[in-house]
Amino acid sequence: MRVSEIADKLCGRILVDSDADVKAFYAGDFLSRVMGKAPSDSVWITVMGNVNVAGVAVLAEIKTVVVCEGVVPAPQLVEKCKEENIALVTTDKGVYECCRLVG
């Protein structure tokens, strides 16, 4: 699934685009658990909007991050995602609804 398809399904907004083609999804906010459990090349669905999200995404080889519940990502997160070629999407939808719509 492409980033544009994910954003469309979630009525989301793409803040950072990439050519990622993802095949797996992971939802969670406990960073060490995400690092250990999220499949590589996946979409990470979270409510966290700080720069640490990009660091975890790099370590876990996550290609796309969806920030839910209307959380506004910190400018540092947006910049780090650009640097690391990690797609970043925001949506007002909740985590469960995002999982249901894209999973």
N, CA, C and O atoms as CSV, one atom per row, in Angstrom:
chain,resi,resn,atom,element,x,y,z
A,1,MET,N,N,0.845,-1.172,0.000
A,1,MET,CA,C,0.000,0.000,0.000
A,1,MET,C,C,0.892,1.236,0.000
A,1,MET,O,O,1.883,1.295,0.728
A,2,ARG,N,N,0.549,2.185,-0.787
A,2,ARG,CA,C,1.301,3.433,-0.901
A,2,ARG,C,C,0.833,4.456,0.138
A,2,ARG,O,O,-0.273,4.351,0.669
A,3,VAL,N,N,1.676,5.434,0.418
A,3,VAL,CA,C,1.372,6.473,1.397
A,3,VAL,C,C,0.095,7.223,1.021
A,3,VAL,O,O,-0.725,7.523,1.888
A,4,SER,N,N,-0.073,7.520,-0.243
A,4,SER,CA,C,-1.275,8.248,-0.676
A,4,SER,C,C,-2.541,7.439,-0.423
A,4,SER,O,O,-3.577,8.012,-0.085
A,5,GLU,N,N,-2.478,6.122,-0.580
A,5,GLU,CA,C,-3.636,5.265,-0.299
A,5,GLU,C,C,-3.969,5.266,1.189
A,5,GLU,O,O,-5.136,5.307,1.577
A,6,ILE,N,N,-2.943,5.222,2.000
A,6,ILE,CA,C,-3.138,5.250,3.454
A,6,ILE,C,C,-3.798,6.558,3.856
A,6,ILE,O,O,-4.777,6.563,4.603
A,7,ALA,N,N,-3.262,7.666,3.363
A,7,ALA,CA,C,-3.822,8.979,3.697
A,7,ALA,C,C,-5.273,9.087,3.238
A,7,ALA,O,O,-6.112,9.624,3.960
A,8,ASP,N,N,-5.572,8.583,2.048
A,8,ASP,CA,C,-6.946,8.626,1.547
A,8,ASP,C,C,-7.888,7.838,2.450
A,8,ASP,O,O,-8.969,8.318,2.791
A,9,LYS,N,N,-7.487,6.643,2.834
A,9,LYS,CA,C,-8.342,5.794,3.675
A,9,LYS,C,C,-8.595,6.420,5.047
A,9,LYS,O,O,-9.639,6.195,5.658
A,10,LEU,N,N,-7.635,7.201,5.519
A,10,LEU,CA,C,-7.737,7.788,6.863
A,10,LEU,C,C,-8.195,9.241,6.847
A,10,LEU,O,O,-8.231,9.894,7.889
A,11,CYS,N,N,-8.546,9.748,5.664
A,11,CYS,CA,C,-8.849,11.178,5.528
A,11,CYS,C,C,-7.721,11.984,6.155
A,11,CYS,O,O,-7.948,12.981,6.840
A,12,GLY,N,N,-6.509,11.530,5.903
A,12,GLY,CA,C,-5.334,12.117,6.524
A,12,GLY,C,C,-4.629,13.110,5.636
A,12,GLY,O,O,-4.998,13.322,4.481
A,13,ARG,N,N,-3.620,13.706,6.197
A,13,ARG,CA,C,-2.815,14.712,5.518
A,13,ARG,C,C,-1.370,14.228,5.494
A,13,ARG,O,O,-0.812,13.879,6.534
A,14,ILE,N,N,-0.770,14.207,4.325
A,14,ILE,CA,C,0.625,13.799,4.192
A,14,ILE,C,C,1.519,14.991,4.501
A,14,ILE,O,O,1.482,16.002,3.800
A,15,LEU,N,N,2.321,14.869,5.551
A,15,LEU,CA,C,3.286,15.921,5.891
A,15,LEU,C,C,4.638,15.651,5.252
A,15,LEU,O,O,5.351,16.575,4.862
A,16,VAL,N,N,4.981,14.377,5.150
A,16,VAL,CA,C,6.216,13.955,4.484
A,16,VAL,C,C,5.847,12.761,3.617
A,16,VAL,O,O,5.322,11.766,4.115
A,17,ASP,N,N,6.119,12.859,2.332
A,17,ASP,CA,C,5.774,11.777,1.406
A,17,ASP,C,C,7.018,10.937,1.121
A,17,ASP,O,O,8.148,11.394,1.291
A,18,SER,N,N,6.789,9.727,0.693
A,18,SER,CA,C,7.876,8.859,0.256
A,18,SER,C,C,7.304,7.866,-0.732
A,18,SER,O,O,6.091,7.802,-0.937
A,19,ASP,N,N,8.169,7.106,-1.332
A,19,ASP,CA,C,7.723,6.099,-2.281
A,19,ASP,C,C,7.564,4.733,-1.616
A,19,ASP,O,O,7.568,3.705,-2.292
A,20,ALA,N,N,7.426,4.727,-0.310
A,20,ALA,CA,C,7.311,3.477,0.439
A,20,ALA,C,C,6.096,2.679,-0.010
A,20,ALA,O,O,5.022,3.228,-0.254
A,21,ASP,N,N,6.293,1.379,-0.112
A,21,ASP,CA,C,5.209,0.448,-0.385
A,21,ASP,C,C,5.171,-0.506,0.797
A,21,ASP,O,O,5.990,-1.420,0.897
A,22,VAL,N,N,4.221,-0.288,1.685
A,22,VAL,CA,C,4.195,-1.049,2.931
A,22,VAL,C,C,3.207,-2.208,2.849
A,22,VAL,O,O,2.208,-2.158,2.132
A,23,LYS,N,N,3.521,-3.246,3.605
A,23,LYS,CA,C,2.702,-4.445,3.594
A,23,LYS,C,C,2.262,-4.870,4.990
A,23,LYS,O,O,1.486,-5.814,5.137
A,24,ALA,N,N,2.751,-4.182,6.007
A,24,ALA,CA,C,2.424,-4.549,7.386
A,24,ALA,C,C,2.097,-3.289,8.184
A,24,ALA,O,O,2.449,-2.177,7.791
A,25,PHE,N,N,1.421,-3.486,9.303
A,25,PHE,CA,C,0.998,-2.382,10.160
A,25,PHE,C,C,1.286,-2.734,11.611
A,25,PHE,O,O,1.243,-3.899,12.005
A,26,TYR,N,N,1.584,-1.697,12.405
A,26,TYR,CA,C,1.796,-1.884,13.836
A,26,TYR,C,C,1.243,-0.668,14.563
A,26,TYR,O,O,1.481,0.468,14.155
A,27,ALA,N,N,0.513,-0.906,15.631
A,27,ALA,CA,C,-0.026,0.186,16.443
A,27,ALA,C,C,0.526,0.065,17.847
A,27,ALA,O,O,0.526,-1.019,18.432
A,28,GLY,N,N,0.996,1.178,18.388
A,28,GLY,CA,C,1.496,1.171,19.752
A,28,GLY,C,C,2.230,2.456,20.069
A,28,GLY,O,O,2.642,3.201,19.179
A,29,ASP,N,N,2.383,2.697,21.373
A,29,ASP,CA,C,3.033,3.924,21.825
A,29,ASP,C,C,4.171,3.669,22.804
A,29,ASP,O,O,4.839,4.609,23.237
A,30,PHE,N,N,4.392,2.440,23.148
A,30,PHE,CA,C,5.481,2.090,24.058
A,30,PHE,C,C,6.717,1.859,23.186
A,30,PHE,O,O,6.836,0.817,22.542
A,31,LEU,N,N,7.628,2.819,23.166
A,31,LEU,CA,C,8.698,2.859,22.175
A,31,LEU,C,C,9.559,1.604,22.128
A,31,LEU,O,O,9.879,1.125,21.040
A,32,SER,N,N,9.937,1.064,23.268
A,32,SER,CA,C,10.784,-0.131,23.241
A,32,SER,C,C,10.030,-1.325,22.652
A,32,SER,O,O,10.628,-2.185,22.006
A,33,ARG,N,N,8.743,-1.373,22.873
A,33,ARG,CA,C,7.932,-2.454,22.294
A,33,ARG,C,C,7.839,-2.290,20.771
A,33,ARG,O,O,7.924,-3.274,20.036
A,34,VAL,N,N,7.668,-1.077,20.307
A,34,VAL,CA,C,7.631,-0.812,18.865
A,34,VAL,C,C,8.952,-1.241,18.235
A,34,VAL,O,O,8.960,-1.884,17.186
A,35,MET,N,N,10.066,-0.890,18.868
A,35,MET,CA,C,11.379,-1.263,18.331
A,35,MET,C,C,11.539,-2.775,18.215
A,35,MET,O,O,12.180,-3.264,17.285
A,36,GLY,N,N,10.962,-3.506,19.148
A,36,GLY,CA,C,11.129,-4.953,19.157
A,36,GLY,C,C,10.075,-5.723,18.385
A,36,GLY,O,O,10.311,-6.868,18.002
A,37,LYS,N,N,8.922,-5.125,18.147
A,37,LYS,CA,C,7.808,-5.875,17.573
A,37,LYS,C,C,7.338,-5.410,16.196
A,37,LYS,O,O,6.794,-6.213,15.437
A,38,ALA,N,N,7.532,-4.154,15.858
A,38,ALA,CA,C,7.028,-3.651,14.573
A,38,ALA,C,C,7.804,-4.286,13.427
A,38,ALA,O,O,9.035,-4.300,13.446
A,39,PRO,N,N,7.098,-4.811,12.431
A,39,PRO,CA,C,7.792,-5.385,11.278
A,39,PRO,C,C,8.523,-4.284,10.485
A,39,PRO,O,O,8.055,-3.147,10.421
A,40,SER,N,N,9.652,-4.627,9.894
A,40,SER,CA,C,10.326,-3.645,9.044
A,40,SER,C,C,9.460,-3.366,7.822
A,40,SER,O,O,8.638,-4.193,7.426
A,41,ASP,N,N,9.652,-2.207,7.240
A,41,ASP,CA,C,8.877,-1.748,6.079
A,41,ASP,C,C,7.385,-1.633,6.389
A,41,ASP,O,O,6.547,-1.863,5.518
A,42,SER,N,N,7.062,-1.283,7.616
A,42,SER,CA,C,5.653,-1.219,8.018
A,42,SER,C,C,5.178,0.215,8.225
A,42,SER,O,O,5.942,1.176,8.135
A,43,VAL,N,N,3.885,0.313,8.505
A,43,VAL,CA,C,3.252,1.561,8.928
A,43,VAL,C,C,3.110,1.484,10.440
A,43,VAL,O,O,2.612,0.490,10.969
A,44,TRP,N,N,3.540,2.515,11.131
A,44,TRP,CA,C,3.396,2.588,12.583
A,44,TRP,C,C,2.295,3.587,12.877
A,44,TRP,O,O,2.373,4.752,12.485
A,45,ILE,N,N,1.261,3.118,13.575
A,45,ILE,CA,C,0.119,3.948,13.952
A,45,ILE,C,C,0.276,4.311,15.421
A,45,ILE,O,O,0.378,3.430,16.275
A,46,THR,N,N,0.296,5.620,15.721
A,46,THR,CA,C,0.615,6.080,17.071
A,46,THR,C,C,-0.086,7.402,17.374
A,46,THR,O,O,-0.623,8.055,16.479
A,47,VAL,N,N,-0.072,7.781,18.644
A,47,VAL,CA,C,-0.547,9.108,19.038
A,47,VAL,C,C,0.622,9.998,19.456
A,47,VAL,O,O,0.424,11.136,19.879
A,48,MET,N,N,1.823,9.477,19.336
A,48,MET,CA,C,2.998,10.244,19.728
A,48,MET,C,C,3.434,11.152,18.591
A,48,MET,O,O,3.443,10.745,17.430
A,49,GLY,N,N,3.797,12.390,18.931
A,49,GLY,CA,C,4.181,13.347,17.910
A,49,GLY,C,C,5.527,13.991,18.143
A,49,GLY,O,O,5.823,15.033,17.558
A,50,ASN,N,N,6.352,13.390,18.991
A,50,ASN,CA,C,7.656,14.011,19.267
A,50,ASN,C,C,8.755,13.401,18.396
A,50,ASN,O,O,8.529,12.394,17.724
A,51,VAL,N,N,9.912,13.992,18.406
A,51,VAL,CA,C,11.019,13.602,17.530
A,51,VAL,C,C,11.501,12.181,17.798
A,51,VAL,O,O,12.099,11.567,16.915
A,52,ASN,N,N,11.258,11.642,18.989
A,52,ASN,CA,C,11.669,10.274,19.297
A,52,ASN,C,C,11.018,9.261,18.363
A,52,ASN,O,O,11.562,8.180,18.140
A,53,VAL,N,N,9.869,9.604,17.824
A,53,VAL,CA,C,9.169,8.722,16.889
A,53,VAL,C,C,10.061,8.432,15.680
A,53,VAL,O,O,10.136,7.287,15.234
A,54,ALA,N,N,10.721,9.430,15.158
A,54,ALA,CA,C,11.600,9.231,14.001
A,54,ALA,C,C,12.771,8.324,14.352
A,54,ALA,O,O,13.161,7.475,13.551
A,55,GLY,N,N,13.330,8.497,15.531
A,55,GLY,CA,C,14.441,7.646,15.949
A,55,GLY,C,C,14.042,6.187,16.043
A,55,GLY,O,O,14.781,5.305,15.605
A,56,VAL,N,N,12.888,5.935,16.606
A,56,VAL,CA,C,12.384,4.566,16.720
A,56,VAL,C,C,12.082,4.009,15.333
A,56,VAL,O,O,12.386,2.851,15.048
A,57,ALA,N,N,11.487,4.824,14.475
A,57,ALA,CA,C,11.176,4.378,13.115
A,57,ALA,C,C,12.453,3.967,12.376
A,57,ALA,O,O,12.462,2.961,11.667
A,58,VAL,N,N,13.514,4.729,12.539
A,58,VAL,CA,C,14.780,4.387,11.887
A,58,VAL,C,C,15.297,3.056,12.428
A,58,VAL,O,O,15.666,2.174,11.652
A,59,LEU,N,N,15.326,2.906,13.742
A,59,LEU,CA,C,15.840,1.671,14.352
A,59,LEU,C,C,15.026,0.449,13.953
A,59,LEU,O,O,15.585,-0.629,13.748
A,60,ALA,N,N,13.711,0.606,13.840
A,60,ALA,CA,C,12.828,-0.519,13.518
A,60,ALA,C,C,12.600,-0.664,12.011
A,60,ALA,O,O,11.855,-1.543,11.577
A,61,GLU,N,N,13.238,0.193,11.220
A,61,GLU,CA,C,13.097,0.177,9.767
A,61,GLU,C,C,11.641,0.353,9.325
A,61,GLU,O,O,11.176,-0.288,8.382
A,62,ILE,N,N,10.938,1.239,10.033
A,62,ILE,CA,C,9.548,1.582,9.714
A,62,ILE,C,C,9.567,2.643,8.628
A,62,ILE,O,O,10.328,3.607,8.712
A,63,LYS,N,N,8.737,2.473,7.610
A,63,LYS,CA,C,8.753,3.361,6.455
A,63,LYS,C,C,7.733,4.492,6.522
A,63,LYS,O,O,7.900,5.523,5.871
A,64,THR,N,N,6.675,4.298,7.311
A,64,THR,CA,C,5.598,5.283,7.371
A,64,THR,C,C,5.087,5.378,8.801
A,64,THR,O,O,4.912,4.361,9.472
A,65,VAL,N,N,4.849,6.595,9.263
A,65,VAL,CA,C,4.269,6.839,10.582
A,65,VAL,C,C,2.947,7.574,10.382
A,65,VAL,O,O,2.875,8.555,9.641
A,66,VAL,N,N,1.900,7.087,11.052
A,66,VAL,CA,C,0.607,7.760,11.073
A,66,VAL,C,C,0.384,8.267,12.489
A,66,VAL,O,O,0.341,7.480,13.435
A,67,VAL,N,N,0.242,9.572,12.638
A,67,VAL,CA,C,-0.020,10.182,13.937
A,67,VAL,C,C,-1.520,10.467,14.005
A,67,VAL,O,O,-2.059,11.228,13.201
A,68,CYS,N,N,-2.182,9.841,14.982
A,68,CYS,CA,C,-3.646,9.844,15.074
A,68,CYS,C,C,-4.185,10.873,16.073
A,68,CYS,O,O,-3.436,11.591,16.735
A,69,GLU,N,N,-5.498,10.907,16.149
A,69,GLU,CA,C,-6.261,11.667,17.142
A,69,GLU,C,C,-6.011,13.172,17.091
A,69,GLU,O,O,-6.146,13.865,18.099
A,70,GLY,N,N,-5.648,13.670,15.915
A,70,GLY,CA,C,-5.449,15.104,15.775
A,70,GLY,C,C,-4.188,15.646,16.415
A,70,GLY,O,O,-4.009,16.860,16.513
A,71,VAL,N,N,-3.310,14.751,16.851
A,71,VAL,CA,C,-2.047,15.194,17.445
A,71,VAL,C,C,-1.224,15.905,16.368
A,71,VAL,O,O,-1.080,15.405,15.253
A,72,VAL,N,N,-0.699,17.055,16.709
A,72,VAL,CA,C,0.133,17.825,15.780
A,72,VAL,C,C,1.596,17.442,16.020
A,72,VAL,O,O,2.134,17.695,17.098
A,73,PRO,N,N,2.234,16.840,15.027
A,73,PRO,CA,C,3.633,16.448,15.196
A,73,PRO,C,C,4.537,17.656,15.424
A,73,PRO,O,O,4.349,18.715,14.824
A,74,ALA,N,N,5.513,17.475,16.296
A,74,ALA,CA,C,6.501,18.535,16.545
A,74,ALA,C,C,7.255,18.832,15.252
A,74,ALA,O,O,7.501,17.924,14.458
A,75,PRO,N,N,7.620,20.084,15.036
A,75,PRO,CA,C,8.393,20.438,13.833
A,75,PRO,C,C,9.666,19.600,13.690
A,75,PRO,O,O,10.075,19.275,12.575
A,76,GLN,N,N,10.289,19.253,14.815
A,76,GLN,CA,C,11.501,18.434,14.778
A,76,GLN,C,C,11.212,17.051,14.198
A,76,GLN,O,O,12.044,16.487,13.488
A,77,LEU,N,N,10.031,16.504,14.502
A,77,LEU,CA,C,9.653,15.197,13.953
A,77,LEU,C,C,9.492,15.291,12.439
A,77,LEU,O,O,9.972,14.427,11.705
A,78,VAL,N,N,8.829,16.322,11.984
A,78,VAL,CA,C,8.626,16.502,10.542
A,78,VAL,C,C,9.983,16.599,9.839
A,78,VAL,O,O,10.199,15.951,8.814
A,79,GLU,N,N,10.880,17.391,10.376
A,79,GLU,CA,C,12.204,17.559,9.759
A,79,GLU,C,C,13.001,16.266,9.762
A,79,GLU,O,O,13.645,15.929,8.768
A,80,LYS,N,N,12.962,15.542,10.870
A,80,LYS,CA,C,13.713,14.283,10.962
A,80,LYS,C,C,13.142,13.241,10.006
A,80,LYS,O,O,13.898,12.466,9.420
A,81,CYS,N,N,11.838,13.209,9.841
A,81,CYS,CA,C,11.226,12.285,8.876
A,81,CYS,C,C,11.669,12.618,7.457
A,81,CYS,O,O,11.919,11.719,6.654
A,82,LYS,N,N,11.766,13.900,7.152
A,82,LYS,CA,C,12.263,14.303,5.830
A,82,LYS,C,C,13.698,13.814,5.635
A,82,LYS,O,O,14.029,13.252,4.590
A,83,GLU,N,N,14.537,14.026,6.632
A,83,GLU,CA,C,15.945,13.617,6.559
A,83,GLU,C,C,16.094,12.114,6.371
A,83,GLU,O,O,16.970,11.658,5.636
A,84,GLU,N,N,15.242,11.353,7.031
A,84,GLU,CA,C,15.362,9.890,7.044
A,84,GLU,C,C,14.474,9.198,6.007
A,84,GLU,O,O,14.432,7.969,5.946
A,85,ASN,N,N,13.768,9.981,5.195
A,85,ASN,CA,C,12.857,9.437,4.174
A,85,ASN,C,C,11.786,8.532,4.797
A,85,ASN,O,O,11.517,7.434,4.309
A,86,ILE,N,N,11.191,9.017,5.874
A,86,ILE,CA,C,10.090,8.325,6.542
A,86,ILE,C,C,8.826,9.120,6.239
A,86,ILE,O,O,8.752,10.312,6.539
A,87,ALA,N,N,7.841,8.469,5.650
A,87,ALA,CA,C,6.581,9.151,5.369
A,87,ALA,C,C,5.880,9.467,6.683
A,87,ALA,O,O,5.940,8.686,7.632
A,88,LEU,N,N,5.217,10.615,6.731
A,88,LEU,CA,C,4.507,11.047,7.933
A,88,LEU,C,C,3.116,11.526,7.544
A,88,LEU,O,O,2.962,12.429,6.722
A,89,VAL,N,N,2.108,10.907,8.145
A,89,VAL,CA,C,0.710,11.214,7.862
A,89,VAL,C,C,0.027,11.566,9.176
A,89,VAL,O,O,0.294,10.936,10.199
A,90,THR,N,N,-0.841,12.555,9.159
A,90,THR,CA,C,-1.643,12.877,10.340
A,90,THR,C,C,-3.118,12.663,10.015
A,90,THR,O,O,-3.550,12.784,8.868
A,91,THR,N,N,-3.877,12.341,11.066
A,91,THR,CA,C,-5.313,12.155,10.911
A,91,THR,C,C,-6.012,12.470,12.226
A,91,THR,O,O,-5.410,12.386,13.296
A,92,ASP,N,N,-7.270,12.829,12.136
A,92,ASP,CA,C,-8.074,13.061,13.336
A,92,ASP,C,C,-8.675,11.768,13.866
A,92,ASP,O,O,-9.200,11.740,14.979
A,93,LYS,N,N,-8.602,10.712,13.092
A,93,LYS,CA,C,-9.195,9.434,13.493
A,93,LYS,C,C,-8.411,8.816,14.638
A,93,LYS,O,O,-7.220,9.081,14.804
A,94,GLY,N,N,-9.084,7.997,15.419
A,94,GLY,CA,C,-8.453,7.299,16.529
A,94,GLY,C,C,-7.626,6.113,16.066
A,94,GLY,O,O,-7.716,5.692,14.913
A,95,VAL,N,N,-6.829,5.585,16.962
A,95,VAL,CA,C,-5.945,4.467,16.640
A,95,VAL,C,C,-6.738,3.255,16.163
A,95,VAL,O,O,-6.405,2.662,15.138
A,96,TYR,N,N,-7.780,2.885,16.895
A,96,TYR,CA,C,-8.572,1.720,16.503
A,96,TYR,C,C,-9.156,1.900,15.107
A,96,TYR,O,O,-9.079,0.996,14.275
A,97,GLU,N,N,-9.730,3.053,14.855
A,97,GLU,CA,C,-10.330,3.287,13.546
A,97,GLU,C,C,-9.278,3.245,12.440
A,97,GLU,O,O,-9.544,2.720,11.358
A,98,CYS,N,N,-8.102,3.783,12.692
A,98,CYS,CA,C,-7.032,3.713,11.697
A,98,CYS,C,C,-6.659,2.263,11.398
A,98,CYS,O,O,-6.498,1.878,10.240
A,99,CYS,N,N,-6.524,1.476,12.443
A,99,CYS,CA,C,-6.181,0.057,12.247
A,99,CYS,C,C,-7.266,-0.641,11.435
A,99,CYS,O,O,-6.966,-1.440,10.548
A,100,ARG,N,N,-8.499,-0.347,11.733
A,100,ARG,CA,C,-9.625,-0.972,11.041
A,100,ARG,C,C,-9.651,-0.565,9.568
A,100,ARG,O,O,-9.939,-1.392,8.703
A,101,LEU,N,N,-9.358,0.672,9.286
A,101,LEU,CA,C,-9.452,1.185,7.919
A,101,LEU,C,C,-8.307,0.774,7.017
A,101,LEU,O,O,-8.507,0.602,5.814
A,102,VAL,N,N,-7.115,0.613,7.564
A,102,VAL,CA,C,-5.960,0.287,6.722
A,102,VAL,C,C,-5.468,-1.156,6.877
A,102,VAL,O,O,-4.758,-1.675,6.016
A,103,GLY,N,N,-5.843,-1.775,7.952
A,103,GLY,CA,C,-5.328,-3.126,8.243
A,103,GLY,C,C,-5.997,-4.225,7.474
A,103,GLY,O,O,-5.647,-5.394,7.637
